[in-house]
């Protein structure tokens, strides 16, 4: 049974939210490493979202 990419998309959303929070915290505290960590998490989330879309397209 396939999840049609749902798990990847859910992970992607989680990472994008976590990344945005870290990015905002880094801005508020003037912490460049936390901002960079947040941007990395957001990018990872975007990739996972794209993987989920690809899996969904291939399972139709």
N, CA, C and O atoms as a GROMACS GRO file, in nm:
protein
  240
    1UNK      N    1   0.085  -0.119   0.000
    1UNK     CA    2   0.000   0.000   0.000
    1UNK      C    3   0.089   0.125   0.000
    1UNK      O    4   0.181   0.136   0.080
    2UNK      N    5   0.061   0.215  -0.088
    2UNK     CA    6   0.141   0.336  -0.103
    2UNK      C    7   0.074   0.454  -0.033
    2UNK      O    8  -0.049   0.463  -0.027
    3UNK      N    9   0.156   0.542   0.019
    3UNK     CA   10   0.101   0.661   0.083
    3UNK      C   11   0.094   0.779  -0.014
    3UNK      O   12   0.059   0.890   0.025
    4UNK      N   13   0.129   0.754  -0.142
    4UNK     CA   14   0.125   0.857  -0.247
    4UNK      C   15   0.208   0.980  -0.213
    4UNK      O   16   0.175   1.091  -0.253
    5UNK      N   17   0.317   0.959  -0.140
    5UNK     CA   18   0.405   1.070  -0.107
    5UNK      C   19   0.362   1.152   0.013
    5UNK      O   20   0.425   1.252   0.046
    6UNK      N   21   0.253   1.110   0.079
    6UNK     CA   22   0.201   1.188   0.191
    6UNK      C   23   0.302   1.201   0.304
    6UNK      O   24   0.317   1.308   0.363
    7UNK      N   25   0.372   1.092   0.336
    7UNK     CA   26   0.469   1.098   0.447
    7UNK      C   27   0.580   1.198   0.418
    7UNK      O   28   0.618   1.275   0.505
    8UNK      N   29   0.631   1.196   0.295
    8UNK     CA   30   0.736   1.293   0.259
    8UNK      C   31   0.685   1.435   0.267
    8UNK      O   32   0.755   1.524   0.316
    9UNK      N   33   0.564   1.458   0.217
    9UNK     CA   34   0.508   1.593   0.221
    9UNK      C   35   0.487   1.638   0.365
    9UNK      O   36   0.512   1.755   0.397
   10UNK      N   37   0.442   1.547   0.453
   10UNK     CA   38   0.422   1.582   0.593
   10UNK      C   39   0.555   1.616   0.660
   10UNK      O   40   0.563   1.712   0.737
   11UNK      N   41   0.658   1.538   0.631
   11UNK     CA   42   0.791   1.566   0.686
   11UNK      C   43   0.838   1.702   0.635
   11UNK      O   44   0.898   1.780   0.709
   12UNK      N   45   0.811   1.729   0.507
   12UNK     CA   46   0.852   1.856   0.448
   12UNK      C   47   0.787   1.974   0.516
   12UNK      O   48   0.852   2.074   0.544
   13UNK      N   49   0.658   1.964   0.543
   13UNK     CA   50   0.586   2.073   0.611
   13UNK      C   51   0.645   2.094   0.750
   13UNK      O   52   0.667   2.207   0.792
   14UNK      N   53   0.671   1.984   0.820
   14UNK     CA   54   0.730   1.994   0.954
   14UNK      C   55   0.865   2.062   0.953
   14UNK      O   56   0.893   2.148   1.037
   15UNK      N   57   0.948   2.025   0.857
   15UNK     CA   58   1.081   2.086   0.849
   15UNK      C   59   1.074   2.232   0.808
   15UNK      O   60   1.153   2.314   0.855
   16UNK      N   61   0.980   2.267   0.721
   16UNK     CA   62   0.966   2.407   0.683
   16UNK      C   63   0.921   2.492   0.801
   16UNK      O   64   0.970   2.604   0.819
   17UNK      N   65   0.828   2.439   0.882
   17UNK     CA   66   0.782   2.513   1.000
   17UNK      C   67   0.895   2.526   1.102
   17UNK      O   68   0.919   2.634   1.156
   18UNK      N   69   0.965   2.415   1.127
   18UNK     CA   70   1.076   2.418   1.222
   18UNK      C   71   1.184   2.515   1.173
   18UNK      O   72   1.241   2.591   1.252
   19UNK      N   73   1.212   2.511   1.043
   19UNK     CA   74   1.314   2.599   0.988
   19UNK      C   75   1.278   2.745   0.998
   19UNK      O   76   1.362   2.829   1.029
   20UNK      N   77   1.151   2.776   0.973
   20UNK     CA   78   1.106   2.915   0.984
   20UNK      C   79   1.120   2.964   1.128
   20UNK      O   80   1.161   3.077   1.152
   21UNK      N   81   1.084   2.878   1.223
   21UNK     CA   82   1.096   2.916   1.364
   21UNK      C   83   1.242   2.942   1.401
   21UNK      O   84   1.272   3.040   1.470
   22UNK      N   85   1.332   2.856   1.357
   22UNK     CA   86   1.475   2.875   1.386
   22UNK      C   87   1.528   3.002   1.320
   22UNK      O   88   1.606   3.076   1.379
   23UNK      N   89   1.485   3.024   1.196
   23UNK     CA   90   1.528   3.144   1.123
   23UNK      C   91   1.482   3.270   1.196
   23UNK      O   92   1.560   3.364   1.213
   24UNK      N   93   1.357   3.272   1.239
   24UNK     CA   94   1.304   3.387   1.312
   24UNK      C   95   1.374   3.405   1.446
   24UNK      O   96   1.405   3.517   1.486
   25UNK      N   97   1.400   3.294   1.515
   25UNK     CA   98   1.471   3.302   1.644
   25UNK      C   99   1.612   3.356   1.623
   25UNK      O  100   1.661   3.438   1.701
   26UNK      N  101   1.677   3.310   1.518
   26UNK     CA  102   1.811   3.359   1.486
   26UNK      C  103   1.812   3.508   1.457
   26UNK      O  104   1.905   3.579   1.495
   27UNK      N  105   1.708   3.555   1.390
   27UNK     CA  106   1.696   3.698   1.362
   27UNK      C  107   1.673   3.775   1.492
   27UNK      O  108   1.736   3.878   1.515
   28UNK      N  109   1.583   3.725   1.576
   28UNK     CA  110   1.548   3.795   1.700
   28UNK      C  111   1.666   3.800   1.797
   28UNK      O  112   1.682   3.898   1.871
   29UNK      N  113   1.748   3.696   1.796
   29UNK     CA  114   1.860   3.689   1.892
   29UNK      C  115   1.993   3.725   1.828
   29UNK      O  116   2.098   3.717   1.892
   30UNK      N  117   1.989   3.765   1.702
   30UNK     CA  118   2.110   3.799   1.626
   30UNK      C  119   2.211   3.682   1.629
   30UNK      O  120   2.329   3.700   1.657
   31UNK      N  121   2.159   3.563   1.599
   31UNK     CA  122   2.239   3.440   1.600
   31UNK      C  123   2.249   3.386   1.457
   31UNK      O  124   2.158   3.316   1.411
   32UNK      N  125   2.359   3.417   1.387
   32UNK     CA  126   2.371   3.374   1.248
   32UNK      C  127   2.371   3.223   1.229
   32UNK      O  128   2.323   3.174   1.126
   33UNK      N  129   2.424   3.148   1.326
   33UNK     CA  130   2.425   3.003   1.309
   33UNK      C  131   2.285   2.945   1.319
   33UNK      O  132   2.253   2.849   1.249
   34UNK      N  133   2.199   3.002   1.405
   34UNK     CA  134   2.060   2.955   1.416
   34UNK      C  135   1.983   2.991   1.290
   34UNK      O  136   1.900   2.913   1.243
   35UNK      N  137   2.010   3.110   1.234
   35UNK     CA  138   1.946   3.149   1.108
   35UNK      C  139   1.986   3.052   0.997
   35UNK      O  140   1.901   3.010   0.918
   36UNK      N  141   2.113   3.018   0.990
   36UNK     CA  142   2.161   2.926   0.886
   36UNK      C  143   2.098   2.788   0.905
   36UNK      O  144   2.060   2.722   0.808
   37UNK      N  145   2.088   2.744   1.030
   37UNK     CA  146   2.025   2.615   1.059
   37UNK      C  147   1.878   2.617   1.014
   37UNK      O  148   1.828   2.519   0.959
   38UNK      N  149   1.812   2.728   1.037
   38UNK     CA  150   1.672   2.741   0.995
   38UNK      C  151   1.658   2.738   0.844
   38UNK      O  152   1.566   2.674   0.792
   39UNK      N  153   1.747   2.805   0.775
   39UNK     CA  154   1.741   2.805   0.629
   39UNK      C  155   1.768   2.664   0.574
   39UNK      O  156   1.706   2.623   0.475
   40UNK      N  157   1.858   2.590   0.637
   40UNK     CA  158   1.886   2.454   0.596
   40UNK      C  159   1.763   2.365   0.617
   40UNK      O  160   1.729   2.284   0.530
   41UNK      N  161   1.696   2.380   0.731
   41UNK     CA  162   1.574   2.302   0.757
   41UNK      C  163   1.465   2.334   0.656
   41UNK      O  164   1.394   2.245   0.608
   42UNK      N  165   1.451   2.463   0.623
   42UNK     CA  166   1.349   2.501   0.524
   42UNK      C  167   1.380   2.441   0.388
   42UNK      O  168   1.290   2.394   0.318
   43UNK      N  169   1.506   2.442   0.350
   43UNK     CA  170   1.547   2.383   0.221
   43UNK      C  171   1.520   2.233   0.221
   43UNK      O  172   1.468   2.179   0.124
   44UNK      N  173   1.554   2.167   0.332
   44UNK     CA  174   1.528   2.023   0.344
   44UNK      C  175   1.378   1.996   0.330
   44UNK      O  176   1.338   1.900   0.266
   45UNK      N  177   1.297   2.080   0.391
   45UNK     CA  178   1.152   2.066   0.380
   45UNK      C  179   1.102   2.082   0.238
   45UNK      O  180   1.013   2.009   0.194
   46UNK      N  181   1.159   2.177   0.166
   46UNK     CA  182   1.121   2.197   0.025
   46UNK      C  183   1.153   2.073  -0.058
   46UNK      O  184   1.073   2.032  -0.142
   47UNK      N  185   1.270   2.015  -0.034
   47UNK     CA  186   1.311   1.895  -0.107
   47UNK      C  187   1.215   1.780  -0.075
   47UNK      O  188   1.171   1.709  -0.165
   48UNK      N  189   1.184   1.762   0.053
   48UNK     CA  190   1.092   1.654   0.091
   48UNK      C  191   0.955   1.676   0.029
   48UNK      O  192   0.891   1.580  -0.014
   49UNK      N  193   0.910   1.799   0.023
   49UNK     CA  194   0.782   1.831  -0.040
   49UNK      C  195   0.784   1.793  -0.188
   49UNK      O  196   0.688   1.736  -0.239
   50UNK      N  197   0.893   1.824  -0.254
   50UNK     CA  198   0.907   1.790  -0.396
   50UNK      C  199   0.910   1.638  -0.417
   50UNK      O  200   0.852   1.587  -0.513
   51UNK      N  201   0.978   1.567  -0.328
   51UNK     CA  202   0.982   1.421  -0.337
   51UNK      C  203   0.841   1.366  -0.321
   51UNK      O  204   0.801   1.275  -0.394
   52UNK      N  205   0.766   1.420  -0.226
   52UNK     CA  206   0.627   1.376  -0.207
   52UNK      C  207   0.542   1.402  -0.331
   52UNK      O  208   0.460   1.318  -0.368
   53UNK      N  209   0.562   1.517  -0.395
   53UNK     CA  210   0.488   1.546  -0.519
   53UNK      C  211   0.524   1.445  -0.628
   53UNK      O  212   0.437   1.397  -0.700
   54UNK      N  213   0.652   1.415  -0.640
   54UNK     CA  214   0.698   1.321  -0.742
   54UNK      C  215   0.639   1.182  -0.718
   54UNK      O  216   0.592   1.117  -0.811
   55UNK      N  217   0.641   1.137  -0.593
   55UNK     CA  218   0.584   1.005  -0.561
   55UNK      C  219   0.436   1.004  -0.593
   55UNK      O  220   0.384   0.904  -0.645
   56UNK      N  221   0.367   1.113  -0.564
   56UNK     CA  222   0.224   1.122  -0.590
   56UNK      C  223   0.196   1.113  -0.740
   56UNK      O  224   0.102   1.045  -0.781
   57UNK      N  225   0.275   1.180  -0.821
   57UNK     CA  226   0.256   1.179  -0.966
   57UNK      C  227   0.280   1.040  -1.024
   57UNK      O  228   0.211   0.999  -1.118
   58UNK      N  229   0.379   0.968  -0.969
   58UNK     CA  230   0.413   0.837  -1.021
   58UNK      C  231   0.314   0.729  -0.978
   58UNK      O  232   0.309   0.622  -1.039
   59UNK      N  233   0.237   0.755  -0.876
   59UNK     CA  234   0.143   0.655  -0.826
   59UNK      C  235   0.002   0.674  -0.881
   59UNK      O  236  -0.089   0.600  -0.845
   60UNK      N  237  -0.017   0.771  -0.968
   60UNK     CA  238  -0.150   0.795  -1.026
   60UNK      C  239  -0.171   0.709  -1.146
   60UNK      O  240  -0.276   0.714  -1.209
   0.00000   0.00000   0.00000
